[in-house]
Amino acid sequence: MGCNVSKGVMSAAPYDDDYEDQEEKTARDSKVRDVPTLPPAEDDEENPTKKPEKVEEKREFTSDLARLRKDMAALHSMSDFTTSESTEPLTFLFNIYKFHKDKARFIGEELNRLDLAGLFCKAWKSLHEVDPLKEEVPKVNLKKLKGCLWNFTDQTPSLCEALGKTDAFELLLSDLKNPELDVDNLKSHDNRYFMKGDLGILHNAIRLCRDNKAAYREANAVELLTKYLRSKYYIIKTKAILTLAYIVNDDENDKLNASAESIKFILKLLTAALEQPDHRAKTYNFSAAELVSGLNELASNDGNKVKIVDEGGLILLYQLLLDDSSLEEHILAAKGLWILAFNKSNKEAIKKTGCVEALKALQHKTKDPALKEVCAGALWEINGGGHDRSPTKTTAAAGHVMISYQWDVQPKMLVVKERLTQAGYRVWMDVDQMGGDILEAMAEAVEGAAVVLITMTEKYKDSPNCRTEAEYTHKLRKDIVPLRLQPRYDPDGWLGALVGTKLYFDLSTEDRMNENMDGFIKKLGDRGRGEQDAPDAVFRPVVRHIAEAEGAAQPSSVASWSKDDVTKWLSDIGMGSSHDIFRDYDGQMILQLKRLSLRAPEFYYSNLKSDLGLKDLSSVLKFTSELERLS
């Protein structure tokens, strides 16, 4: 399992107890074009501009880190969190974020290593043996506990992943079943505080680890969160919308009321954010990057694509392509345009906004590979998806078998590739390419294919990169054989329409692969098995996976990395706790490890576990996924 790490897509800052509560105010005048204004935040604690920030005393990080470890050990030894004994260490866990905001990611990794996820579940259960809304000490302790987790899930993907291995989401969502915290019972400051904490953690944990989606859905999160879309408190409503955007399926899109309110509301907030120099909505403290990330999730539903354009979304994405935006904002905006361009009418609308020129300018001047390639993907789709190409027709005897896949299933597909090669097939699979035009390589691979294997997973369906590849395959009328790589996954939306009623083969587990491989090879027949030589092309899916992973931008040359650069990279990808394992690695050694993964995969995977100490499968897959993204 590999989490899609999102560097810098920051959520609204967690609450600070120093701010007083305030009733929601009447709507005020705004510069937003033709939509109703946003009222001021209903809580001063969510709107720190109303009071000057307190100046914290200078803290010594080393001593605070030592205290953090001591307090975590003390908390782990406790069984009862309803007394004042746990208040002081929980308060320190909450406050250390404020003391050392510049080191929040490092602290989050350390807290994950110290099992904050497990402690949260243990403390939650203890605190709910009483009524924490009515008893003062449990109330304070629960506030500090939620505040700490909210702070550090905001920046620590590994912590978000760890929560998914506990019952934390079920516990958080249980608050949404509590009548005292019902959407109509949030006038009380304490009730509202608890609900914002719940939703803040839930939003962070799905935003930074998409693999948590299954756990949310199993806990009935869609139905529970939907109730809060009608909250009169805009912060609560926003968090509910953004969280749902990551977890609803196509057939549940109507639950978001996307046709009426949700899209307008997100665009309204985005407009407010872009009016500020730091691109953070002053009233509600949501960043433009965070809002566009959520908007892109909404846009994955084909029905929402036109609505976003109709409501004025293009001009906002255009603004984010301009020079005063950050690299992260550029990437997210270009990705948004790429997704929207899958609708035919949107292509023409995009061409009228100046977005094409802005994308070309960014693609030309940027040195960042992620931005360059997501711009290329957007331009490819806006301009018709290869309409001006003249592909050479390929016969089944002359072509190869092309594997079209999403990055997370690469280890499984490398096994499939090896089995097909042993059976005499010529296989094209993009694993690693150190340069060149990736879209051109993809197009040539499709054009030269006798048959294309479409690997069906939810992430494949949600990836604009994979959709570009699959739709070009369909456009050229290439034979398709669907493979199911996610257990029990039934494709919907565009992917469901593409594969239709075609016979698929389930290779989602090792047992399924062993059961179905012979039938799958029989189905392929002689396609891609001719006598002519064809390159066993190995390309890295740069366009697909840099854009969709939303991972940390990498320096232009990994080979020049120092040991400190490797440490920073590990932290950025959410594997800071593995620093000791790689303490002697510099950039050259990381690249050698990557080459080993391609040339001798069995030896590579064996040594990750035996010599490098990555014992569990999820860590191996996560590290391998991030390693493959390096260039």
Secondary structure as the mmCIF struct_conf table of DSSP 4:
data_model
#
loop_
_struct_conf.conf_type_id
_struct_conf.id
_struct_conf.beg_label_comp_id
_struct_conf.beg_label_asym_id
_struct_conf.beg_label_seq_id
_struct_conf.end_label_comp_id
_struct_conf.end_label_asym_id
_struct_conf.end_label_seq_id
BEND BEND1 LYS A 7 GLY A 8
HELX_LH_PP_P HELX_LH_PP_P1 MET A 10 TYR A 15
TURN_TY1_P TURN_TY1_P1 ASP A 17 ASP A 18
BEND BEND2 TYR A 19 TYR A 19
HELX_LH_PP_P HELX_LH_PP_P2 GLU A 20 GLU A 20
STRN STRN1 ASP A 21 ASP A 21
HELX_LH_PP_P HELX_LH_PP_P3 GLU A 23 ALA A 27
BEND BEND3 ARG A 33 VAL A 35
HELX_LH_PP_P HELX_LH_PP_P4 PRO A 36 ALA A 41
BEND BEND4 GLU A 42 GLU A 42
STRN STRN2 ASP A 43 ASP A 43
HELX_RH_3T_P HELX_RH_3T_P1 ASP A 44 GLU A 46
HELX_RH_3T_P HELX_RH_3T_P2 PRO A 48 LYS A 50
BEND BEND5 LYS A 51 LYS A 51
HELX_LH_PP_P HELX_LH_PP_P5 PRO A 52 LYS A 54
HELX_LH_PP_P HELX_LH_PP_P6 GLU A 56 LYS A 58
HELX_RH_AL_P HELX_RH_AL_P1 PHE A 61 SER A 77
BEND BEND6 SER A 79 SER A 79
BEND BEND7 THR A 82 THR A 83
HELX_RH_3T_P HELX_RH_3T_P3 SER A 84 SER A 86
HELX_RH_AL_P HELX_RH_AL_P2 THR A 87 PHE A 99
TURN_TY1_P TURN_TY1_P2 HIS A 100 HIS A 100
HELX_RH_3T_P HELX_RH_3T_P4 LYS A 101 LYS A 103
HELX_RH_AL_P HELX_RH_AL_P3 ALA A 104 ARG A 113
TURN_TY1_P TURN_TY1_P3 LEU A 114 ASP A 115
HELX_RH_AL_P HELX_RH_AL_P4 LEU A 116 LEU A 127
TURN_TY1_P TURN_TY1_P4 HIS A 128 GLU A 129
BEND BEND8 VAL A 130 VAL A 130
TURN_TY1_P TURN_TY1_P5 PRO A 132 LYS A 134
BEND BEND9 GLU A 135 GLU A 135
HELX_RH_AL_P HELX_RH_AL_P5 GLU A 136 THR A 153
TURN_TY1_P TURN_TY1_P6 ASP A 154 GLN A 155
HELX_RH_AL_P HELX_RH_AL_P6 PRO A 157 LEU A 163
TURN_TY1_P TURN_TY1_P7 GLY A 164 ASP A 167
HELX_RH_AL_P HELX_RH_AL_P7 ALA A 168 SER A 174
HELX_RH_3T_P HELX_RH_3T_P5 ASP A 175 LYS A 177
HELX_RH_3T_P HELX_RH_3T_P6 PRO A 179 LEU A 181
BEND BEND10 ASP A 182 ASP A 182
TURN_TY1_P TURN_TY1_P8 VAL A 183 ASP A 184
BEND BEND11 SER A 188 SER A 188
HELX_RH_AL_P HELX_RH_AL_P8 HIS A 189 ARG A 207
BEND BEND12 LEU A 208 LEU A 208
HELX_RH_3T_P HELX_RH_3T_P7 ARG A 210 ASN A 212
HELX_RH_AL_P HELX_RH_AL_P9 LYS A 213 GLU A 218
TURN_TY1_P TURN_TY1_P9 ALA A 219 ASN A 220
HELX_RH_AL_P HELX_RH_AL_P10 ALA A 221 THR A 226
HELX_RH_3T_P HELX_RH_3T_P8 LYS A 227 ARG A 230
BEND BEND13 LYS A 232 TYR A 233
HELX_RH_AL_P HELX_RH_AL_P11 TYR A 234 ILE A 247
HELX_RH_3T_P HELX_RH_3T_P9 ASP A 250 LEU A 256
TURN_TY1_P TURN_TY1_P10 ASN A 257 ASN A 257
HELX_RH_PI_P HELX_RH_PI_P1 ALA A 258 SER A 262
HELX_RH_AL_P HELX_RH_AL_P12 ILE A 263 LEU A 274
TURN_TY1_P TURN_TY1_P11 GLU A 275 GLU A 275
BEND BEND14 GLN A 276 GLN A 276
TURN_TY1_P TURN_TY1_P12 PRO A 277 ASP A 278
BEND BEND15 HIS A 279 HIS A 279
STRN STRN3 ARG A 280 ARG A 280
TURN_TY1_P TURN_TY1_P13 LYS A 282 TYR A 284
STRN STRN4 SER A 287 SER A 287
HELX_RH_AL_P HELX_RH_AL_P13 ALA A 288 ALA A 299
TURN_TY1_P TURN_TY1_P14 SER A 300 SER A 300
BEND BEND16 ASN A 301 ASN A 301
HELX_RH_AL_P HELX_RH_AL_P14 ASP A 302 ASP A 310
TURN_TY1_P TURN_TY1_P15 GLU A 311 GLY A 312
HELX_RH_AL_P HELX_RH_AL_P15 GLY A 313 LEU A 320
TURN_TY1_P TURN_TY1_P16 LEU A 321 LEU A 321
BEND BEND17 LEU A 322 LEU A 322
TURN_TY1_P TURN_TY1_P17 ASP A 323 ASP A 324
BEND BEND18 SER A 325 SER A 325
HELX_RH_AL_P HELX_RH_AL_P16 LEU A 327 LEU A 340
TURN_TY1_P TURN_TY1_P18 ALA A 341 PHE A 342
BEND BEND19 ASN A 343 ASN A 343
HELX_RH_AL_P HELX_RH_AL_P17 LYS A 344 LYS A 351
TURN_TY1_P TURN_TY1_P19 LYS A 352 GLY A 354
HELX_RH_AL_P HELX_RH_AL_P18 CYS A 355 LYS A 365
HELX_RH_AL_P HELX_RH_AL_P19 PRO A 369 ILE A 382
TURN_TY1_P TURN_TY1_P20 ASN A 383 GLY A 384
BEND BEND20 GLY A 385 GLY A 386
TURN_TY1_P TURN_TY1_P21 HIS A 387 ASP A 388
HELX_LH_PP_P HELX_LH_PP_P7 PRO A 391 LYS A 393
TURN_TY1_P TURN_TY1_P22 ALA A 396 ALA A 398
STRN STRN5 HIS A 400 SER A 404
HELX_RH_3T_P HELX_RH_3T_P10 TRP A 407 VAL A 409
HELX_RH_AL_P HELX_RH_AL_P20 GLN A 410 GLN A 422
TURN_TY1_P TURN_TY1_P23 ALA A 423 GLY A 424
STRN STRN6 VAL A 427 MET A 429
BEND BEND21 GLY A 435 GLY A 436
HELX_RH_AL_P HELX_RH_AL_P21 ILE A 438 GLU A 447
TURN_TY1_P TURN_TY1_P24 GLY A 448 GLY A 448
STRN STRN7 ALA A 449 MET A 456
HELX_RH_AL_P HELX_RH_AL_P22 GLU A 458 ASP A 462
HELX_RH_AL_P HELX_RH_AL_P23 PRO A 464 LYS A 475
TURN_TY1_P TURN_TY1_P25 LEU A 476 ARG A 477
STRN STRN8 ASP A 479 ARG A 484
BEND BEND22 GLN A 486 GLN A 486
TURN_TY1_P TURN_TY1_P26 PRO A 487 ARG A 488
HELX_RH_AL_P HELX_RH_AL_P24 GLY A 493 VAL A 499
TURN_TY1_P TURN_TY1_P27 GLY A 500 THR A 501
STRN STRN9 PHE A 505 ASP A 506
BEND BEND23 SER A 508 THR A 509
HELX_RH_AL_P HELX_RH_AL_P25 GLU A 510 LEU A 524
TURN_TY1_P TURN_TY1_P28 GLY A 525 GLY A 528
BEND BEND24 GLU A 531 GLN A 532
STRN STRN10 VAL A 538 VAL A 538
HELX_RH_AL_P HELX_RH_AL_P26 VAL A 542 ALA A 549
TURN_TY1_P TURN_TY1_P29 GLU A 550 GLU A 550
HELX_LH_PP_P HELX_LH_PP_P8 ALA A 552 PRO A 555
BEND BEND25 SER A 556 SER A 556
HELX_RH_3T_P HELX_RH_3T_P11 VAL A 558 SER A 560
HELX_RH_AL_P HELX_RH_AL_P27 LYS A 563 ASP A 572
TURN_TY1_P TURN_TY1_P30 ILE A 573 GLY A 574
HELX_RH_3T_P HELX_RH_3T_P12 GLY A 576 PHE A 582
TURN_TY1_P TURN_TY1_P31 ARG A 583 ASP A 584
HELX_RH_AL_P HELX_RH_AL_P28 GLY A 587 ARG A 599
HELX_RH_AL_P HELX_RH_AL_P29 PRO A 601 SER A 610
TURN_TY1_P TURN_TY1_P32 ASP A 611 ASP A 611
BEND BEND26 LEU A 612 LEU A 612
BEND BEND27 ASP A 616 ASP A 616
HELX_RH_AL_P HELX_RH_AL_P30 LEU A 617 GLU A 628
TURN_TY1_P TURN_TY1_P33 ARG A 629 ARG A 629
#
